[in-house]
Amino acid sequence: VVDEAWAERAVALVVTGGCIAAFAGPESAEATRGMFGDNEKYEFLGVFVMTGVFNIANGVFTCLVHFPSNNSSNLRGENSASNYDDDENSGYWQRIGPIVRKRHFSIPVLISAMSWIIMALPMSVLRVAMHQVGFTSRQSLIAIEFHFLGMYSPGFFSGIWIAKYGPRWVCMGASLIFLLAVACLQSAC
């Protein structure tokens, strides 16, 4: 999608967007709390409205991306006309079905779905749990923001490290940092 000369800038822009979202999302949630009245029933309705606004904005910006045309004859060495002449729906499943059934596709999709679930479940109750043990709303908000910042900010320099040391060494280093963080967390308990 991006010329090779712009690849590093494109990654930096994506990571920058993640870092901005690390603060914009939680702060907008806090700012819209109680937006529809003081009734406990509607206290967090503004959060859901903002989620919808962000999703609509995401859809609009995604529609602005123009992908280069995909010439399937270049990808598979076949005549592309024969692949797209049949019925729209049956042609789609004839092309996508074999891809979806391959382990090289299904296993990464399952791993990413499980990773998302593992991350989303504890993070969705973090602020409630922090409130129950005595942290203020602002303190729990800062914890969430720095968590998100910690997720996205390594993207600014991880590409340089991967180019310099290779993916294996960078993954081992990241695993070591993770284990150190777990050890620090356990020693605090």
C-alpha positions, -999 to +999 in steps of 0.1 A: +000+000+000+029+023+008+060+029-013+092+014+003+105+049+009+075+058+031+073+024+050+091+037+081+070+068+082+038+048+077+047+026+107+055+057+128+022+072+119+003+041+129+022+038+162+016+075+168-021+070+163-020+042+189-002+065+214-027+093+208-056+068+212-040+056+245-050+089+260-079+100+238-100+069+244-098+068+282-100+105+286-131+107+264-147+079+284-140+099+316-153+132+301-186+117+289-193+099+321-227+111+333-232+130+300-269+118+299-277+126+335-269+117+370-291+086+369-269+056+377-286+037+349-272+062+323-239+070+339-218+052+313-240+058+282-217+085+270-189+060+269-209+038+245-218+069+224-181+078+221-172+042+212-197+045+184-182+079+173-147+064+173-159+034+153-176+056+127-145+077+124-124+045+120-147+034+092-145+067+075-107+068+077-105+032+065-126+040+035-100+067+026-073+041+022-068+032-015-052-002-020-035-009-053-054-031-077-049-068-072-040-085-104-045-122-095-027-133-126+005-118-111-001-135-078-010-170-090+003-171-125-032-178-139-056-161-162-075-137-138-106-135-160-116-171-154-116-166-116-141-137-116-166-146-143-189-168-122-216-158-098-205-132-073-211-153-041-200-187-054-169-171-069-161-154-036-162-187-017-143-205-043-115-181-038-117-175-001-127-210+011-093-227+005-075-199+022-097-200+053-093-238+056-055-237+056-037-239+090-015-210+080-046-188+082-068-205+108-042-209+136-030-172+135-067-161+135-074-184+165-043-172+184-052-135+178-088-141+189-076-158+221-050-131+227-077-104+224-100-123+248-072-128+273-064-091+272-100-077+271-114-097+300-091-085+327-087-050+313-125-045+312-127-048+350-094-032+359-108+002+368-136-014+389-111-035+408-088-005+414-117+015+427-126-014+451-091-014+466-091+024+472-076+040+440-093+071+427-110+073+393-081+095+380-055+070+393-071+041+375-075+061+344-038+069+344-030+032+349-051+024+318-035+052+297+001+041+306-008+005+299-019+015+264+011+038+259+033+009+270+017-013+243+022+011+214+054+031+222+078+002+216+067+003+180+088+034+176+120+015+180+112-022+177+117-021+139+152-007+143+160-035+168+146-062+145+166-049+116+198-048+137+195-080+158+169-101+140+134-112+151+146-141+172+168-120+195+143-093+198+116-118+208+139-134+233+147-099+248+110-091+249+102-124+267+130-117+292+115-082+299+081-098+303+094-124+328+112-096+347+079-077+349+061-108+362+088-113+388+085-076+399+047-080+401+051-112+422+076-096+446+051-067+452+024-091+464 
